[in-house]
Amino acid sequence: MVLGTAESAVLCFDVGGTDIKAGVVDAKGQVLGMCRVPTPLDPARPGEAVLDRLAELKAELASEFPEAPAKAAGIIVPGIVDSVAGVGIYSANLGWRNFPFTAEATKRLGIPVAFDHDVRSAAAVEHSFGGSKEFNDVVVMVVGTGIAAAVFSGGKAVTAGGFAGELGHAQVPDPDAAGSTILEAVGSAGAIAKRYHRESGIRVDGARGVLLRASAGDAVAARVWADAVDALAFTICQCVNIIGTEAVVVGGGLAEAGDDLLEPLRKRVDAILDFQRRPQLIRAQLGQDAGLLGAALNARALLGATP
């Protein structure tokens, strides 16, 4: 199998629970074309169904861009991912367990494949080219319907066989009862909207609707928002204490709140910490396509190309 050269184009695939984003990136890093298609869901053969669709997309993109034949592909997926072994260990939403993605994708696509975690790949792009690039010890948190994260220590990604960065399932104090719950149940955008609806009986348009009501003086909305900030701050401080995090990049839908989230979060982190250095809290800069760019960089690395 020929790897090609650093001047070769690559394919990139970002597999999500709802959609697959696919693109062709040339040697200069320009995205020649990109499309979005529904993710096939097949409980009997979940991994195979996804790869069959990727093979179809490869053929479609090759026909559309014959001047840029791809010599490698990058595939990123959610869940627990062992990128070294090339295995999708577990995906709650898409249904696979211990599926050999790298081996099976290489067979179907006929080119070398770089396989990795979606958030970790997006975080690598954000860390390399976004606001945290000057730091070595960084946590990138994607806060949306759920919460996922990637951890960098000494400038290198911490993977732990795919199990590192599961901050959404980290324990935090439960604001509704004695004891603890998981961060995702309090601090995610999905949880903010659900908790507000449960406590007020009012349906809102996501976490943004809760923030708007809090800004207008709604006491229940203000408390739900403050609980989310407290839970996120608690987890950030745990990262600072355990791994010495210098900077935290916040992305995902909740980051769209901007300073309405980051300013109270900074104050709460500062109040919790004692002698420890305060981490810089930074809003993610590279947007919704960071994962696709991360997949492209992973593929380019197979060709010996400099990002």
Backbone hydrogen bonds, N-H to C=O, Kabsch-Sander energy under -0.5 kcal/mol:
donor,donor_aa,acceptor,acceptor_aa,energy
8,S,5,T,-2.0
9,A,69,P,-0.9
10,V,25,V,-2.5
11,L,72,A,-2.3
12,C,23,G,-2.2
13,F,74,G,-2.8
14,D,21,K,-2.8
15,V,13,F,-0.7
15,V,76,I,-2.7
16,G,14,D,-0.6
16,G,19,D,-2.5
20,I,37,V,-3.2
21,K,14,D,-2.4
22,A,35,C,-2.6
23,G,12,C,-2.1
24,V,33,G,-2.0
25,V,10,V,-2.7
26,D,30,Q,-2.5
29,G,26,D,-2.0
32,L,24,V,-2.3
32,L,30,Q,-0.9
33,G,24,V,-1.0
35,C,22,A,-2.6
37,V,20,I,-2.3
39,T,18,T,-2.6
42,D,40,P,-0.6
45,R,42,D,-0.8
49,A,45,R,-2.4
50,V,46,P,-1.6
51,L,47,G,-2.2
52,D,48,E,-2.6
53,R,49,A,-1.6
54,L,50,V,-2.1
55,A,51,L,-2.2
56,E,52,D,-1.6
57,L,53,R,-2.3
58,K,54,L,-2.4
59,A,55,A,-1.9
60,E,56,E,-2.3
61,L,57,L,-2.8
62,A,58,K,-2.3
63,S,59,A,-1.9
64,E,60,E,-1.8
65,F,61,L,-2.4
68,A,65,F,-1.8
71,K,9,A,-2.5
72,A,9,A,-0.5
73,A,112,P,-2.2
74,G,11,L,-2.1
75,I,114,A,-3.0
76,I,13,F,-2.3
77,V,116,D,-1.7
80,I,90,Y,-3.0
81,V,79,G,-0.6
81,V,162,G,-0.5
82,D,87,V,-2.7
83,S,81,V,-0.8
86,G,82,D,-1.2
87,V,82,D,-2.2
88,G,99,F,-2.8
89,I,80,I,-1.3
89,I,87,V,-1.0
90,Y,80,I,-1.5
91,S,96,W,-1.7
95,G,91,S,-2.1
98,N,89,I,-1.6
99,F,88,G,-2.2
101,F,99,F,-2.0
102,T,86,G,-1.8
104,E,100,P,-2.4
105,A,101,F,-3.2
106,T,102,T,-2.2
107,K,103,A,-1.6
108,R,104,E,-1.9
109,L,105,A,-3.0
110,G,106,T,-2.0
114,A,73,A,-2.9
115,F,113,V,-0.6
116,D,75,I,-2.1
118,D,77,V,-2.3
121,S,117,H,-2.0
122,A,118,D,-2.4
123,A,119,V,-2.9
124,A,120,R,-1.8
125,V,121,S,-1.6
126,E,122,A,-2.4
127,H,123,A,-3.3
128,S,124,A,-2.1
129,F,125,V,-2.7
130,G,126,E,-2.3
132,S,126,E,-0.6
133,K,130,G,-1.2
135,F,132,S,-2.2
138,V,136,N,-0.7
138,V,152,F,-1.5
139,V,247,A,-2.1
140,V,150,A,-2.7
141,M,139,V,-0.6
141,M,249,V,-3.3
142,V,148,A,-3.2
143,V,141,M,-0.7
143,V,251,G,-2.6
144,G,142,V,-0.8
144,G,146,G,-2.9
148,A,142,V,-1.9
149,A,165,G,-1.0
150,A,140,V,-2.0
151,V,158,V,-0.5
152,F,138,V,-3.3
153,S,156,K,-2.9
155,G,136,N,-2.7
156,K,153,S,-1.6
158,V,151,V,-3.0
159,T,157,A,-0.6
162,G,159,T,-1.3
163,F,160,A,-1.4
164,A,159,T,-2.1
166,E,163,F,-0.7
167,L,165,G,-2.3
168,G,147,I,-0.6
169,H,166,E,-1.4
170,A,167,L,-1.8
172,V,181,T,-2.8
174,D,179,G,-2.1
177,A,174,D,-0.6
181,T,172,V,-2.6
183,L,170,A,-2.2
184,E,168,G,-2.6
185,A,182,I,-1.3
186,V,183,L,-2.0
187,G,183,L,-3.5
188,S,184,E,-0.6
189,A,144,G,-1.9
190,G,144,G,-1.2
192,I,188,S,-2.2
193,A,189,A,-1.8
194,K,190,G,-2.1
195,R,191,A,-3.1
196,Y,192,I,-1.9
197,H,193,A,-2.2
198,R,194,K,-2.5
199,E,195,R,-2.1
200,S,196,Y,-2.4
201,G,197,H,-2.2
206,G,204,V,-1.8
209,G,205,D,-1.0
209,G,206,G,-0.5
210,V,206,G,-1.2
211,L,207,A,-2.5
212,L,208,R,-2.5
213,R,209,G,-1.9
214,A,210,V,-2.5
215,S,211,L,-2.5
216,A,212,L,-1.1
217,G,214,A,-1.5
218,D,213,R,-2.7
219,A,217,G,-0.6
222,A,218,D,-2.3
223,R,219,A,-2.1
224,V,220,V,-2.5
225,W,221,A,-2.5
226,A,222,A,-2.3
227,D,223,R,-2.6
228,A,224,V,-1.8
229,V,225,W,-2.2
230,D,226,A,-2.7
231,A,227,D,-2.3
232,L,228,A,-2.4
233,A,229,V,-2.7
234,F,230,D,-2.5
235,T,231,A,-1.9
236,I,232,L,-2.4
237,C,233,A,-2.6
238,Q,234,F,-1.8
239,C,235,T,-2.1
240,V,236,I,-2.2
241,N,237,C,-2.4
242,I,238,Q,-2.5
243,I,239,C,-2.6
244,G,239,C,-0.6
244,G,240,V,-1.1
245,T,239,C,-0.8
246,E,137,D,-3.1
247,A,137,D,-1.5
248,V,280,Q,-3.2
249,V,139,V,-2.5
250,V,248,V,-0.5
250,V,282,I,-3.0
251,G,141,M,-3.4
251,G,249,V,-0.6
254,L,143,V,-2.6
255,A,252,G,-0.9
256,E,253,G,-1.5
257,A,254,L,-1.9
258,G,255,A,-2.0
260,D,257,A,-1.7
261,L,258,G,-1.7
262,L,258,G,-2.6
263,E,259,D,-1.9
265,L,261,L,-1.7
266,R,262,L,-2.6
267,K,263,E,-2.1
268,R,264,P,-2.2
269,V,265,L,-2.4
270,D,266,R,-2.4
271,A,267,K,-1.8
272,I,268,R,-1.9
273,L,269,V,-2.4
280,Q,246,E,-2.7
282,I,248,V,-2.9
282,I,280,Q,-0.6
284,A,250,V,-2.6
289,D,286,L,-0.5
290,A,287,G,-1.3
293,L,289,D,-2.2
294,G,290,A,-2.4
295,A,291,G,-2.4
296,A,292,L,-2.0
297,L,293,L,-2.4
298,N,294,G,-2.3
299,A,295,A,-2.0
300,R,296,A,-2.7
301,A,297,L,-2.0
302,L,298,N,-0.9
302,L,299,A,-0.9
303,L,299,A,-0.7
303,L,300,R,-1.0
304,G,301,A,-1.2
305,A,300,R,-2.2
